[in-house]
Amino acid sequence: MSATSLSRQAEETRPAGGSRAGAIGALARRDWRVTRSYRTALVSDLLFGFLNLVTYYYISKTVKPGGGTNLDGAPTYFAFAAVGIALTVVLQASVLGLSRRLREEQLTGTLEALLAQPISAPELAAGVAGFPFIFAVTRAFLYLLLAALLLGLSFAHCNWVGLVISFMVAGVAFGGLGIALAAAVLVFKRAEAVGALGTFGLALVGGAFFARTVLPAWLRPVSDVVPTQFAFTAVRHSLFGGHGWIGPLLALAGVGAITIAVALMLFDGALRYTVRRGTLNQY
């Protein structure tokens, strides 16, 4: 059966209305079972993140921030970097998770069969990206908890509601970039390297590991408008001050709403294009 026939069959069998949360959940549960079956890789990922925390902990003991350095309300450089490490995990999952999973589906030859199911493009994107996002948020909170228990990170002034909302909104907002990247992977096949480079750049310029005030003067206007800086600011203010997180979070939500709407159109168009060309499973 051709890819076009599969797509037509999916359109004909797709329910006219109603929630498709069950299909999205089924995809997320499938990915969890796959991840759980590779326990060594799972433990290695968790250990690598904790070692990053330890590295920056000792960097903070060696190098002190200069006068005038804006740490977004963080009491120490380690506290500043710990948030950067944790939120970068969510950023990477949101931006790269969907494209990597679709790439794996292409390589294993299952993407065409997946598209034949009665599921729309937005549902497919949410289902395939769902587990990487949830897992990344869980890892991020685990890293912060380990930093508190073992490395002295303080939650004394934390606004827990603000912290959770900030992480969730950040992950969803960055998901728009991930959906757009997945559309590029469908069409161009090998676009994930560009996404990885872009993710690193967004984290660096947005203030993940270094205060934005130490960036070169010509780069600071860029750092003021990239969506990552709103996310890092919201999380740090909710964690270390308990206030000042709503403004940057609203700005991030606005950017996310626009990028997700545009990205979903691109993703749907990319699916239709590859089905029409018969290149859906090509890699």
N, C-alpha and C positions, 0 to 999 in steps of 0.2 A: 504494500500500500504506500502511495507517495506521501510526501510531507503535506502537499496541498489537500489530499483526501483526508489525512488525519486531522488537519486543522478544521476542515469543513465538518467532519464528524463531531469534533469537540464543540463547535458552535451549535450544532443541531441538538446535542445532548445536554448542553449547559442549561441549568434551571433558569426560568424567566426571572425569578426574584428570590429573595430570602438570603439568609446569611450563608457564607461559604467558610465560616470560621473552622468548621470541621476539616475541610481540605487543607487549610493553612496549618492547622495543628498537626495533621497527619504528616505533612512534609517536615515540620520541625521535629516531631518525634522520630521520624526516620533518620534524620541527621544526628540526633542525639544518640541513637543506638549505634550508628556507624562510629561516631567519635568515642563512645564508651568502649567499643570493642578494641580500640588501639590504646590500651592503658599506658604504655610506655611513652607514647607521644603526648598523651594528655598530661601526665605527670611532668614531663620535660617542659611543656609550655608553661605550666604553673611555676615550676622551679626557676625557669629563665626570668620570668617577671619578678620574682622575689629577689633574685641575684641583681637585677637592675636596681631595685630599691637599696640593696646593701651597697652597691657601687656608689650611688649618689649620696648615701648616708656618709660614707667616708670621704667623698669629695667635699661635702659640706663641713666636715671636720678639718679639712685641709685649707680650703679657700673660703674666705668670708666675703660677702657682698660689699661692694664699695658704697660710699655715701651717696645718697640720692637714688639708689636702686629701688625700683617699685616692685615689690613682691606680691602685689594684689592682696594684701592683707595677711599673707602667710607670715607666721612669727619667725621662721628660719628658712634658709635656702633649702634644707632637706624637705621641709613641709611643702614648700613651693614645688619642688621637683617631684615629690611623691604624687601630688595631684596630676602633674603632667604625665607621669608614667601611667597612672591608672586610667586617665581619660584618653590617652593615646591608644590604649588597648581597645576602647570603645570606638574611637575614630577609625582605626584600622579595620575593625570588624564591619562597621557600617559602610565604609567606602569600598573595601576589598572583598567582603564576605560573599556578596551575591555573585560578583563576576567570577570569583574562584570556584564557587559551587557550580555555576553554569559551565565553566570550563571543564570541570570534572565530568559533568553530565555529557558534554560533547565527546570527551576522550573515551568514556565508557559506552557511548552509543545509546544512552537512555534519554537524551533530551527530546528527541522526536516522540518517543512513547509518552513522556511526561506531558508534552504539549497536547497530545491527543486526548488527555483527560478533560472532563468538563470543568475547566478552571480558566479564569480570565488572566490577562497579563498582570494587572495589579495584584491579584491573588497569588499568582506564580511568584512574583517578586517578593511579596510578603512572606510566603511560605518557605521559599528557599533561603531568604536572608534572615528569617525569624530566629532559628537556633543560634547562628553565629552571633547575632546581636544580644540575645538573652544570656548566652554563655559569656560574652565579653563583659557585660554589665556585672554579672556575678563575679567574674575574675577581678574586675576593678575594685569592687567592694571588699573582696577577700584580700587584695594587696593592701588596701588602706587599713583593714583590720590587723593584718600582720605587722604593718608599719607601726600601728598603735601599741600592739602587744609586745613587740620585740625591739623596736627602734625609737620609741619615745614620741611618736606622733600624737598630738593632743586633739581630742574631740570635745574639749571643755566648752567651747562656744558654738558648737555645731547646731545648725538649724536642720534637723533631719528631714523634715518635709521638703525644704528647699534643696537639700542635697540630692534626694531621690529624684525630685522633679527635674533638677538640672541635668542629671545624668541621662534620664529618659528622653528629655527634649533634645539634648545634644545628640544622642544616638539616632533618634528619628530624623532630625534635621540633616545630619551627615548622610543619612540613608538616601537622600536625593542624589547626592554625588555618586553613591554606590550604584543606584539604578541607572544613571546616565553612563557610568563606566561599563556596566553589564550590557547596555545597548551597543556600546562600541566593541565589546568583546564578541557579541553575536555577529556583527558586520565585519569587523577587521580581524577577528580571531585572536590576535596577540597584543591586546591593548592593556593587559593588567600591569605590565612593567611601568607604563606611564602613570597608572593609578597609584602604584606604590611610591613612585618618585613624588607625585603630587601630594600624597598623604604626608610624606616626610616633610615636604616644604610647608604645608599648611600647619603642621604641628610646630615646626621650628619657628616660623614667622609669627604664629599665633601666641607664642609664649609658653610652650610646653616645658622646656628645660632651662631656658634663659629668660630673664626679664626683658620685656620689649624695650625698655629704656636703654639697654646696652647695645641695641642693634644700630647699624650705620644710619645716619640721618636720612639718607635717601630711601631707606627701607621702612622707616617708621610710619609714613602715611599708608603704606600697604598693610602693615600690621594692625593699623587702627580699624580697617574695614573687613579683614578676612573673618569669616564666621567662626573660626576656631578661637579667636581671642575672646569673643562673647561667651563661648562655652567655658573656657578656662577661668575667666573672670567670675562667672556665675557660680561655678563649683567651688572656687577658692573662697569667695565671699560667704557662701552658705556654710562652708565647713569651718572657717576660721573666725568669721565675724557674726554670722547669724543674720546678717542684713546686707542690703546692697546688691542682691542677686536678681531681683525681679526685672530691673531695667535691661541688663544685658540678655537675660533669658527671653524677654519679649522680642528683642531685636533678633535673636537667634531663631525664635519661632517664626517670625515673619520671613526671614531668609529661607528657612526650611520649607515653609508652605509653598513659596514660589519655586524653589528648586525641585521639590517633589512633584509638583504639577507638571512642570516642563519635562522632568526626567521620565515620568510615566508615559507621556506622549511619545518620547523618543524610544522608550523600551517597547511599547506596543508597535510602533512603526518598524523597529528593527526586527521584531518577531515576524511581522507580516512580510517584510522584505526578504528575510532569509527563507521563510516557507515558500514564498513565490519563486525565489531563485533556486530552491532545492539545496541550499547550502547550510541548513540548520545544524547538521551533525558534522560538517566539515571542520577540520582543525589544522 
